[in-house]
Amino acid sequence: MTKIAEYDVGNYIQEQIDFFQQDKQEFLVSKLWDEERNPESVTDKEIEEYFYNDYYIGEEHYQDFLYQLEEEFTDYIGKEVYVEGRKMGWRNRSGHTEFKMEFADDVYKKIIPNCDLTYSMEKVKDKEYEVRISHHDSPTGEYYKLKIK
């Protein structure tokens, strides 16, 4: 399976920290806009604090996530989507729904609960996807199979 998109702010922050701790020159240039400072003077703690204190990092991650969905699903706008879910909510219910895709992010917005969550999508094969959503009522995850008709 191929990872298509992931929305997980905590994981995103950690990935940013890990990346820029390995490339401090890039941190200086792309985040601090400082081409004069010596990269050796940048500490790992400074990078961590930068990202932990970034008020907009959640929005930045959400925009990156939407871009990933657009890349994969724009060609399917106007198509029918069949969704089968299991282990949903605190009662671990199962069910299904169908909808016509109007926007690429419908594969996210049409199935998520209204709460803080993590969302991970993988492509199983052409026009078939698996999604895992975790939140306070389902911390171990809800599972969805999506098929584009």
CORSUL-V860401 format. One record per backbone hydrogen bond with DSSP energy under -1.0 kcal/mol. NH is the residue of the N-H (numbers start at 1). CO is the residue of the C=O. Records with the same first field share a line. If there is no record, write none. Layout:
# CORSUL-V860401
NH->CO / CO
This chain:
# CORSUL-V860401
2->123
4->121
5->121
7->119
12->8
13->9
14->10
15->11
16->12
17->13
18->14
19->15
20->16
21->17
22->18
27->23
28->24
29->25
30->26
31->27
32->27
34->28
41->38
42->39
47->43
48->44
49->45
50->46
51->47
52->48
53->49
57->54
60->56
61->57
62->58
63->59
64->60
65->61
66->62
67->63
68->64
69->65
70->66
71->67
72->68
73->69
74->70
76->73
77->74
78->101
79->76
81->99
82->147
83->97
84->145
85->95
86->143
88->93
92->89
93->88
95->85
97->83
99->81
101->79
106->103
108->105
109->105
110->106
111->108
112->108
115->113
118->134
119->7
120->132
121->5
122->130
123->2
124->128
125->128
128->125
129->146
130->122
131->144
132->120
133->142
134->118
138->135
141->138
142->133
143->86
144->131
145->84
146->129
147->82
148->127
149->80
